[in-house]
Each structure stands twice: as C-alpha cells, then as structure tokens.
Amino acid sequence: MSIASLLASIFLVLALVHLYWATGGLRGIEAALPQVRVINTVPQGACEADGERTTMANAFTPRPQITLMVAFGLGLIALLVAVRAGLVGPPVKHWAIEWSLGALGVVMLARAVGEFRLVGFFKTVKGSRFARLDSWCYSPLCVVLAAGLGWVAASG
C-alpha cells in the first residue's frame, strides 16, 4: 500500500466516523471531545472535606451540522490526496492541489501543536481520557498526517 493510499484511507475513515457522530452515533464520542474540570459544591454533611468536588465535563457539545461539515472536509481531503497521487485516474499535478495539500499539512501540524489549553502536545488541561488519547494518539497522528500531506503535495 502506498503512502498516498494509506493517507487517503485514514482521512476517509475519519470522515466516516464524523458522519456517524453527525447522524446521532454516540460510540467513542466521549474520547473525542476535550474535557475541562468542573467544580461542584457538595451539600453540608457530605464526605468532601472542603465542600467541593471536581469532575470532568465536555468542553463543548458540537452541533451535528458542524460535525457533518468536518466529515465533508475530511472526505474532501481524502479525495484531494487520491486525485493528486493518481489513485482515481492519472495523477493531477496542479499547483492549486499541491498548495492546498501543503496548507492542509500545516493545519494538521498546527493541530498537533495545539492551542495550549485543551488540545495538542502543549495542552494544560490534562487528566481526562481525551487528554491521554490526544497526547498518545491524536496529536502524533496529526504529525504523521501533516508529513504525509506534505509528501503527497511535493511528490512529483
């Protein structure tokens, strides 16, 4: 299997997972959303010494329409990779596709670095299932995807 076909397959699977979530699927969603600590007050007489208990809650709840747009975008990336690499016909060597794939590689690299709070290698909110998966799976995958997009864009 070539790098391009593996890359296109990964983006297609990611698109299908997002499509599943957009249509109401719930499996795996808790591991895909960043979480933040929430401080809950504890009623008098409870076991908590300081009257507070922290729990983790989703940082946001994505709307199905936004998740559907993400699925569409990921599918489009898979298609761009396939077209550029010649997986669906002769390879297309057009500057717009090359620059688009290169820019998307930069976006994937930026996702790996993160926004320094909830996602990426340099996040400060830790301790949730998402945070662990982001550090060990999602962010490294974004680095690999960025390298793959750059390679497909530059291969000639």
C-alpha positions as CSV (number, residue, x, y, z in Angstrom):
1,M,0.0,0.0,0.0
2,S,1.4,3.4,-0.9
3,I,1.7,6.4,1.4
4,A,-0.9,8.2,-0.6
5,S,-3.4,5.3,-0.4
6,L,-2.8,4.9,3.3
7,L,-3.3,8.7,3.8
8,A,-6.5,8.8,1.8
9,S,-7.8,5.7,3.7
10,I,-7.1,7.4,7.1
11,F,-8.9,10.6,6.0
12,L,-11.8,8.6,4.6
13,V,-12.2,6.6,7.9
14,L,-12.1,9.8,9.9
15,A,-14.7,11.3,7.6
16,L,-17.0,8.2,8.1
17,V,-16.5,8.4,11.9
18,H,-17.5,12.0,11.9
19,L,-20.5,11.2,9.7
20,Y,-21.5,8.6,12.2
21,W,-21.4,11.1,15.0
22,A,-23.2,13.7,12.9
23,T,-26.1,11.3,12.4
24,G,-26.5,10.6,16.1
25,G,-24.0,7.9,16.8
26,L,-22.5,8.1,20.3
27,R,-19.9,5.3,20.4
28,G,-16.4,6.8,21.1
29,I,-17.7,10.4,21.4
30,E,-16.5,10.8,25.0
31,A,-13.0,10.0,23.9
32,A,-13.1,12.5,21.1
33,L,-14.1,15.7,23.0
34,P,-11.8,17.7,25.2
35,Q,-12.9,17.9,28.8
36,V,-12.5,20.5,31.5
37,R,-12.6,20.3,35.2
38,V,-15.9,21.4,36.8
39,I,-16.1,22.3,40.4
40,N,-19.4,21.1,42.0
41,T,-20.3,22.2,45.5
42,V,-21.1,19.4,47.9
43,P,-24.1,19.7,50.3
44,Q,-23.3,20.2,54.0
45,G,-22.7,16.9,55.8
46,A,-21.2,15.2,52.7
47,C,-17.9,13.4,52.9
48,E,-15.9,16.0,50.9
49,A,-13.7,18.0,53.4
50,D,-13.7,21.3,51.6
51,G,-17.3,21.3,50.3
52,E,-16.2,21.0,46.7
53,R,-15.8,18.1,44.3
54,T,-14.3,18.3,40.8
55,T,-15.5,16.3,37.9
56,M,-14.7,16.3,34.2
57,A,-17.2,17.6,31.6
58,N,-17.1,18.1,27.9
59,A,-15.6,21.5,27.0
60,F,-18.2,21.9,24.3
61,T,-21.0,20.0,22.5
62,P,-20.6,20.0,18.8
63,R,-23.7,20.6,16.7
64,P,-24.5,17.9,14.2
65,Q,-24.2,20.4,11.3
66,I,-20.7,21.3,12.3
67,T,-19.7,17.6,12.7
68,L,-21.2,17.0,9.2
69,M,-19.1,19.8,7.8
70,V,-16.0,18.3,9.4
71,A,-16.9,14.9,7.9
72,F,-17.3,16.5,4.4
73,G,-13.9,18.3,4.8
74,L,-12.1,15.1,5.8
75,G,-13.7,13.3,2.8
76,L,-12.6,16.1,0.6
77,I,-9.0,15.8,1.8
78,A,-9.1,12.1,1.1
79,L,-10.3,12.9,-2.4
80,L,-7.6,15.5,-3.0
81,V,-4.9,13.1,-1.9
82,A,-6.4,10.4,-4.2
83,V,-6.6,12.8,-7.2
84,R,-3.0,14.2,-6.6
85,A,-1.5,10.7,-6.3
86,G,-3.4,9.1,-9.2
87,L,-5.4,6.7,-7.1
88,V,-8.6,7.6,-9.1
89,G,-7.1,8.2,-12.5
90,P,-3.9,9.8,-13.8
91,P,-2.0,11.9,-11.1
92,V,-3.1,15.5,-11.2
93,K,-0.1,17.9,-10.9
94,H,-1.8,21.2,-10.5
95,W,-0.5,24.0,-8.3
96,A,-3.8,24.5,-6.6
97,I,-4.0,20.9,-5.4
98,E,-0.3,21.0,-4.3
99,W,-0.7,24.2,-2.4
100,S,-4.0,23.1,-0.8
101,L,-2.4,19.8,0.4
102,G,0.6,21.7,1.7
103,A,-1.6,24.2,3.6
104,L,-3.7,21.3,5.0
105,G,-0.4,19.7,6.2
106,V,0.4,23.0,8.0
107,V,-3.1,22.9,9.6
108,M,-2.5,19.3,10.7
109,L,0.8,20.3,12.2
110,A,-0.9,23.3,14.0
111,R,-3.5,20.8,15.4
112,A,-0.7,18.7,16.8
113,V,0.9,21.7,18.5
114,G,-2.5,22.7,19.8
115,E,-3.9,25.8,21.2
116,F,-2.1,25.4,24.6
117,R,-5.2,24.7,26.7
118,L,-7.3,21.8,25.5
119,V,-5.7,20.1,22.6
120,G,-2.2,19.3,21.2
121,F,1.1,18.4,22.7
122,F,1.3,21.5,24.8
123,K,-2.2,21.4,26.4
124,T,-2.5,22.4,30.0
125,V,-5.8,20.7,30.8
126,K,-5.0,17.1,31.5
127,G,-6.3,14.1,33.4
128,S,-9.2,13.1,31.1
129,R,-9.5,10.2,28.7
130,F,-9.4,12.7,25.8
131,A,-6.2,14.3,27.1
132,R,-4.4,11.0,27.3
133,L,-5.6,9.9,23.8
134,D,-4.7,13.3,22.5
135,S,-1.1,13.1,23.8
136,W,-0.5,9.5,22.7
137,C,-2.7,9.1,19.6
138,Y,-4.4,12.1,18.1
139,S,-1.6,14.6,18.1
140,P,1.1,12.1,16.9
141,L,-1.4,11.1,14.2
142,C,-1.7,14.7,13.1
143,V,2.1,14.9,12.8
144,V,2.1,11.8,10.6
145,L,-0.8,13.2,8.5
146,A,1.0,16.5,8.1
147,A,4.1,14.8,6.9
148,G,2.0,12.6,4.5
149,L,0.2,15.6,3.1
150,G,3.4,17.4,2.5
151,W,4.9,14.4,0.8
152,V,1.9,13.9,-1.5
153,A,1.8,17.6,-2.3
154,A,5.5,17.6,-3.2
155,S,5.8,14.3,-4.9
156,G,6.1,14.6,-8.5
